[in-house]
Amino acid sequence: MGFSAGGHLSSVISTQSEFDVRPDFTILFYPVISMDERVSHKWSCINFLGEEGHNNPELVREFSTQNSVRRHLTPPAIIIMASDDRLVPTVTNGVQYYSAMRNQGNECAMYIYPTGDHGFGFGPWFKYHDQMLNDLGNWLDNRQTPKPGAIRVACVGNSITDGHGIDVATQYGYPALLQKKLGDGYWVKNFGLSGRTMLNKGDMPYMKELAWRDALAFKPDIVIIKLGTNDSKPQNWKYADEFKHDLQQMLIALRPDLAQPATKKKGKKSTPAPAATPKIYLCTPIHALKSSWNINDEIISNNIIPIQQEVAKEYGLEVIDLNTLFGSNPDNYLDDGIHPNDKGVKIMSDIISEVITKQ
């Protein structure tokens, strides 16, 4: 929770800190959001950035926290302000943060009262005090918190996990639907990030992102990995020889015990790795019906999926064969032929939840 300049500090922690210290949600009263003193509170900008720093455009942009909101990763927020605030302009601060949250599909509520100026806080003299307490209380009461001891499920992936083309993907993407399917005995979090590759030399490697660090810090019990689609692009697949190694690197980061994979003895089936946390599922990529963004379905089918299956066998992991089970019905895709639509993400969540719950 933060008030005014304290609201800025709260938003910085929410948008720029590591997972372990990031709050579960934030309550921002008339927050300073912008570090541009022309549209914000001048002395808050100077006090935070310093006498020299507040004239540095890069620092101003970096710490104007509407620019740092991340899809799925920035925690929910409620913003409480008065329309007649003359100290910290509402439109260029709190409204900007709300807009950034909504544009990313993150959960956020905003209450702007007609009057109250700046600094009303919890003071009983505030004209809308009772209404504000009711609004805040209702928001807190309706926060969906995980059940104690819930099984943690991390959904790692690219734009298909992220929810490209699904409005408010935090509520309607496949991980959100998976949460609804599995119920409150599970805690599902979306660590998807559009355009990312398994390949560490790809144009946008997943394992170099904050989302990956967050997924590890989440300490999941189950991990759903759905990567490989973007690796099929020509600028990425030129590093094809490293795909298996990079997949192995991801698995070992999640489960160090896999540094010694299950081995197959002659004439015998491979010995599965002993039960360990997290349980990892490798998802094969769904079909690419079109070559949008230079994604190559032939490489996915003939190269990437066989490598995934080979590695899963070596490590005793289960493969969720979305490539087969999801099918290639264009009615389940967006017009780009790459990403599932609302119907498609429901099918994905149904397939994955069935696999998880049968264990």
C-alpha positions as CSV (number, residue, x, y, z in Angstrom):
1,M,0.0,0.0,0.0
2,G,1.2,3.5,-0.8
3,F,0.0,7.1,-0.7
4,S,1.2,9.7,-3.1
5,A,5.0,9.4,-3.4
6,G,4.6,6.2,-1.4
7,G,2.3,5.0,-4.2
8,H,5.2,5.4,-6.6
9,L,7.5,3.3,-4.4
10,S,4.8,0.6,-4.3
11,S,4.4,0.7,-8.0
12,V,8.2,0.4,-8.5
13,I,8.3,-2.7,-6.3
14,S,5.3,-4.1,-8.2
15,T,6.8,-3.6,-11.6
16,Q,10.6,-3.9,-11.2
17,S,11.4,-6.1,-8.3
18,E,12.1,-9.9,-8.3
19,F,9.3,-12.4,-7.6
20,D,10.2,-13.1,-4.0
21,V,9.7,-9.5,-2.9
22,R,6.9,-8.5,-5.3
23,P,3.6,-7.9,-3.5
24,D,0.5,-10.1,-4.2
25,F,-1.5,-6.9,-4.9
26,T,-1.1,-3.2,-4.4
27,I,-3.4,-0.5,-3.0
28,L,-2.5,2.9,-4.4
29,F,-3.9,6.1,-3.0
30,Y,-3.5,9.1,-5.4
31,P,-0.1,7.7,-6.5
32,V,2.7,9.5,-8.2
33,I,3.3,7.3,-11.3
34,S,5.1,9.6,-13.8
35,M,8.6,10.8,-13.1
36,D,8.1,13.6,-15.7
37,E,7.8,16.6,-13.5
38,R,5.8,18.4,-16.2
39,V,2.8,16.1,-15.6
40,S,3.5,14.9,-12.1
41,H,4.6,16.2,-8.7
42,K,7.9,18.0,-9.2
43,W,9.5,17.3,-5.9
44,S,8.5,13.7,-5.8
45,C,10.4,13.3,-9.1
46,I,13.5,15.2,-7.8
47,N,13.5,13.4,-4.5
48,F,13.4,10.0,-6.2
49,L,15.7,10.6,-9.2
50,G,18.0,13.2,-7.7
51,E,19.0,16.6,-8.8
52,E,20.7,15.3,-11.9
53,G,18.6,12.2,-12.5
54,H,15.3,14.0,-12.9
55,N,16.7,15.6,-16.1
56,N,17.8,12.2,-17.5
57,P,15.1,11.1,-20.1
58,E,16.1,7.4,-19.7
59,L,15.7,7.4,-16.0
60,V,12.4,9.4,-16.3
61,R,11.1,6.8,-18.6
62,E,12.4,3.8,-16.6
63,F,10.8,4.9,-13.4
64,S,7.6,6.2,-14.8
65,T,6.0,2.9,-13.8
66,Q,3.3,2.8,-16.4
67,N,6.1,1.9,-18.8
68,S,7.1,-1.1,-16.7
69,V,3.8,-2.9,-16.3
70,R,4.3,-6.5,-17.5
71,R,1.5,-8.8,-18.6
72,H,0.8,-11.5,-16.0
73,L,3.8,-10.5,-13.9
74,T,2.6,-7.2,-12.4
75,P,0.3,-7.9,-9.5
76,P,-3.3,-6.7,-9.3
77,A,-3.9,-3.1,-8.1
78,I,-6.6,-0.9,-6.9
79,I,-6.2,2.9,-7.5
80,I,-8.1,5.4,-5.4
81,M,-8.0,9.1,-6.3
82,A,-10.0,12.4,-6.4
83,S,-10.8,14.1,-9.7
84,D,-9.8,17.5,-8.3
85,D,-6.4,16.5,-7.1
86,R,-4.2,19.5,-7.8
87,L,-1.0,18.1,-6.4
88,V,-0.6,14.9,-8.4
89,P,-2.7,15.1,-11.6
90,T,-5.0,12.2,-11.8
91,V,-5.1,11.7,-15.5
92,T,-1.3,11.7,-16.0
93,N,-0.6,9.4,-13.1
94,G,-3.1,7.0,-11.6
95,V,-5.1,6.8,-14.9
96,Q,-1.9,6.1,-16.8
97,Y,-1.1,3.1,-14.5
98,Y,-4.7,1.8,-14.8
99,S,-4.5,2.1,-18.6
100,A,-1.2,0.2,-18.7
101,M,-2.6,-2.5,-16.5
102,R,-5.7,-2.8,-18.7
103,N,-3.8,-2.8,-21.9
104,Q,-1.7,-5.7,-20.6
105,G,-4.9,-7.5,-19.5
106,N,-3.9,-7.4,-15.8
107,E,-6.4,-7.1,-13.1
108,C,-6.9,-3.5,-11.9
109,A,-9.6,-1.4,-10.4
110,M,-9.8,2.4,-10.3
111,Y,-12.1,4.6,-8.3
112,I,-12.1,8.4,-8.9
113,Y,-14.2,10.4,-6.5
114,P,-15.6,13.8,-7.6
115,T,-13.8,15.8,-4.9
116,G,-11.3,15.3,-2.2
117,D,-8.1,16.9,-3.6
118,H,-4.9,15.2,-2.3
119,G,-4.2,13.5,0.9
120,F,-7.6,12.4,2.1
121,G,-6.4,8.9,3.0
122,F,-8.6,7.2,5.6
123,G,-9.7,10.5,7.2
124,P,-13.3,10.5,8.3
125,W,-13.6,14.1,7.0
126,F,-13.3,12.9,3.4
127,K,-16.8,13.4,1.9
128,Y,-16.7,9.9,0.3
129,H,-15.0,8.2,3.2
130,D,-17.7,5.5,3.7
131,Q,-18.1,4.8,0.0
132,M,-14.4,4.5,-0.4
133,L,-14.1,2.0,2.5
134,N,-16.9,0.0,0.9
135,D,-15.3,0.0,-2.5
136,L,-11.9,-1.0,-1.1
137,G,-13.5,-3.6,1.2
138,N,-15.4,-5.2,-1.7
139,W,-12.3,-5.3,-3.9
140,L,-10.3,-7.0,-1.1
141,D,-13.2,-9.4,-0.3
142,N,-13.3,-10.5,-4.0
143,R,-9.6,-11.1,-4.3
144,Q,-9.1,-14.7,-5.3
145,T,-6.3,-16.1,-3.2
146,P,-4.9,-19.6,-3.5
147,K,-6.0,-22.1,-1.0
148,P,-3.3,-23.0,1.6
149,G,-1.3,-25.9,0.4
150,A,-2.6,-25.5,-3.2
151,I,-0.6,-27.4,-5.8
152,R,1.4,-24.8,-7.8
153,V,1.2,-25.0,-11.6
154,A,3.6,-22.9,-13.7
155,C,2.6,-22.4,-17.3
156,V,5.8,-21.7,-19.3
157,G,5.6,-20.8,-22.9
158,N,5.3,-18.4,-25.8
159,S,2.4,-16.2,-27.1
160,I,0.1,-19.2,-27.1
161,T,0.5,-19.5,-23.3
162,D,0.7,-15.7,-22.9
163,G,-2.7,-15.4,-24.6
164,H,-2.1,-13.5,-27.8
165,G,-5.3,-12.4,-29.4
166,I,-7.4,-13.2,-26.3
167,D,-8.7,-10.1,-24.7
168,V,-8.0,-10.0,-20.9
169,A,-5.9,-13.1,-21.2
170,T,-5.4,-13.1,-17.4
171,Q,-9.0,-14.2,-17.2
172,Y,-9.6,-16.0,-20.5
173,G,-6.3,-17.4,-21.7
174,Y,-5.6,-21.1,-21.4
175,P,-3.8,-20.9,-18.0
176,A,-6.8,-19.0,-16.5
177,L,-9.2,-21.5,-17.9
178,L,-7.0,-24.3,-16.5
179,Q,-7.3,-22.7,-13.1
180,K,-11.0,-22.8,-13.3
181,K,-11.0,-26.4,-14.4
182,L,-8.6,-27.6,-11.7
183,G,-10.3,-25.7,-8.9
184,D,-9.0,-24.1,-5.7
185,G,-6.8,-27.0,-4.9
186,Y,-4.4,-25.7,-7.5
187,W,-2.7,-22.4,-8.0
188,V,-2.1,-21.8,-11.7
189,K,0.2,-19.0,-12.9
190,N,0.8,-17.8,-16.4
191,F,4.5,-17.2,-17.2
192,G,4.0,-17.1,-21.0
193,L,5.7,-14.4,-23.1
194,S,5.0,-13.7,-26.7
195,G,7.6,-14.5,-29.4
196,R,10.0,-16.4,-27.1
197,T,12.1,-19.3,-28.1
198,M,13.6,-22.4,-26.3
199,L,16.8,-21.7,-28.2
200,N,19.2,-19.5,-26.2
201,K,20.6,-18.1,-29.4
202,G,17.1,-17.4,-30.8
203,D,15.9,-13.8,-31.4
204,M,14.0,-13.8,-28.1
205,P,15.2,-16.5,-25.7
206,Y,12.7,-17.4,-23.0
207,M,15.4,-18.3,-20.5
208,K,16.8,-14.8,-20.5
209,E,13.5,-13.2,-19.4
210,L,12.1,-12.1,-16.1
211,A,9.2,-14.5,-16.7
212,W,11.6,-17.5,-16.5
213,R,13.1,-16.2,-13.3
214,D,9.6,-15.8,-11.9
215,A,8.7,-19.3,-12.9
216,L,11.6,-20.7,-11.0
217,A,11.0,-18.5,-8.0
218,F,7.4,-19.6,-7.9
219,K,8.7,-23.0,-6.8
220,P,6.0,-24.9,-8.8
221,D,4.8,-28.5,-8.1
222,I,3.9,-28.9,-11.8
223,V,5.4,-27.2,-14.9
224,I,3.7,-27.1,-18.3
225,I,6.3,-26.2,-20.9
226,K,4.9,-25.2,-24.3
227,L,7.8,-23.8,-26.4
228,G,9.1,-24.5,-29.9
229,T,6.8,-22.7,-32.3
230,N,9.0,-19.6,-32.6
231,D,12.1,-21.8,-32.8
232,S,10.9,-22.9,-36.3
233,K,11.5,-19.5,-37.8
234,P,14.5,-19.5,-40.1
235,Q,16.5,-16.9,-38.1
236,N,16.2,-19.2,-35.1
237,W,16.3,-22.7,-36.6
238,K,19.8,-22.1,-38.0
239,Y,20.8,-23.0,-34.4
240,A,18.9,-26.3,-34.6
241,D,21.8,-28.3,-33.3
242,E,21.4,-26.5,-29.9
243,F,17.7,-27.0,-29.4
244,K,18.1,-30.3,-27.5
245,H,20.8,-28.9,-25.3
246,D,18.8,-25.8,-24.4
247,L,15.7,-27.9,-23.7
248,Q,17.8,-30.0,-21.4
249,Q,19.2,-26.9,-19.7
250,M,15.7,-25.7,-18.9
251,L,14.7,-29.1,-17.5
252,I,17.8,-29.3,-15.3
253,A,17.2,-25.7,-14.0
254,L,13.7,-26.9,-12.9
255,R,14.9,-30.2,-11.6
256,P,18.6,-30.5,-10.8
257,D,18.2,-34.2,-10.3
258,L,17.7,-34.5,-14.0
259,A,21.3,-33.8,-14.6
260,Q,21.6,-37.6,-14.5
261,P,18.8,-38.5,-16.9
262,A,17.1,-41.9,-17.0
263,T,19.1,-44.3,-19.2
264,K,17.9,-47.0,-21.5
265,K,19.7,-50.4,-21.1
266,K,19.9,-52.7,-24.1
267,G,16.8,-54.8,-24.4
268,K,15.0,-52.9,-21.6
269,K,12.7,-50.0,-21.4
270,S,14.1,-46.7,-20.1
271,T,14.1,-46.4,-16.3
272,P,11.9,-43.5,-15.3
273,A,13.4,-40.8,-13.1
274,P,12.2,-41.0,-9.5
275,A,9.3,-38.9,-8.5
276,A,10.4,-35.4,-7.8
277,T,9.1,-31.9,-7.7
278,P,8.2,-30.3,-10.0
279,K,6.5,-32.7,-12.2
280,I,7.2,-31.5,-15.8
281,Y,5.0,-31.9,-18.8
282,L,6.4,-31.2,-22.3
283,C,3.7,-30.0,-24.7
284,T,4.2,-30.4,-28.4
285,P,3.4,-27.2,-30.4
286,I,0.0,-27.1,-32.0
287,H,-0.1,-27.0,-35.8
288,A,0.8,-23.9,-37.7
289,L,-1.9,-23.6,-40.3
290,K,-0.2,-20.7,-42.0
291,S,3.3,-19.4,-42.3
292,S,2.6,-16.2,-40.3
293,W,5.7,-14.6,-38.9
294,N,7.7,-17.2,-40.9
295,I,6.7,-20.0,-38.5
296,N,7.3,-23.4,-40.2
297,D,4.9,-26.2,-39.5
298,E,7.2,-28.7,-41.3
299,I,10.0,-28.0,-39.0
300,I,7.7,-28.2,-36.0
301,S,6.4,-31.6,-37.0
302,N,9.6,-33.2,-38.4
303,N,12.3,-31.7,-36.2
304,I,11.1,-30.0,-33.0
305,I,8.5,-32.6,-31.9
306,P,10.9,-35.6,-32.4
307,I,13.5,-33.8,-30.2
308,Q,11.0,-33.1,-27.5
309,Q,9.9,-36.8,-27.6
310,E,13.5,-38.0,-27.4
311,V,14.3,-35.8,-24.5
312,A,11.1,-36.7,-22.6
313,K,12.0,-40.4,-23.1
314,E,15.6,-39.8,-21.8
315,Y,14.4,-38.0,-18.7
316,G,11.3,-40.1,-18.0
317,L,8.9,-37.1,-18.6
318,E,5.4,-37.1,-19.9
319,V,4.6,-35.5,-23.3
320,I,1.2,-33.8,-23.8
321,D,0.8,-34.2,-27.5
322,L,-1.1,-31.0,-28.3
323,N,-0.1,-31.3,-31.9
324,T,-2.3,-34.4,-32.3
325,L,-4.9,-33.8,-29.7
326,F,-5.6,-30.2,-30.5
327,G,-5.9,-31.0,-34.2
328,S,-5.9,-28.6,-37.1
329,N,-9.5,-27.3,-37.3
330,P,-9.2,-23.6,-38.4
331,D,-12.4,-22.9,-36.4
332,N,-10.2,-23.1,-33.3
333,Y,-7.6,-20.7,-34.5
334,L,-7.3,-16.9,-34.9
335,D,-7.1,-15.7,-38.5
336,D,-3.3,-15.9,-38.4
337,G,-3.5,-19.7,-38.3
338,I,-1.0,-19.8,-35.4
339,H,-2.8,-18.8,-32.2
340,P,-5.8,-20.5,-30.7
341,N,-9.0,-18.4,-30.4
342,D,-11.4,-18.5,-27.5
343,K,-12.6,-21.9,-28.5
344,G,-9.1,-23.1,-29.0
345,V,-7.8,-22.1,-25.6
346,K,-10.7,-23.9,-24.0
347,I,-9.7,-27.1,-25.9
348,M,-6.1,-26.7,-24.7
349,S,-7.1,-26.2,-21.1
350,D,-9.4,-29.3,-21.3
351,I,-6.6,-31.4,-22.7
352,I,-4.0,-30.3,-20.1
353,S,-6.4,-30.5,-17.1
354,E,-7.3,-34.0,-18.1
355,V,-3.7,-35.1,-18.1
356,I,-2.9,-33.4,-14.8
357,T,-5.9,-34.8,-12.9
358,K,-5.5,-38.4,-14.1
359,Q,-2.2,-38.7,-12.2
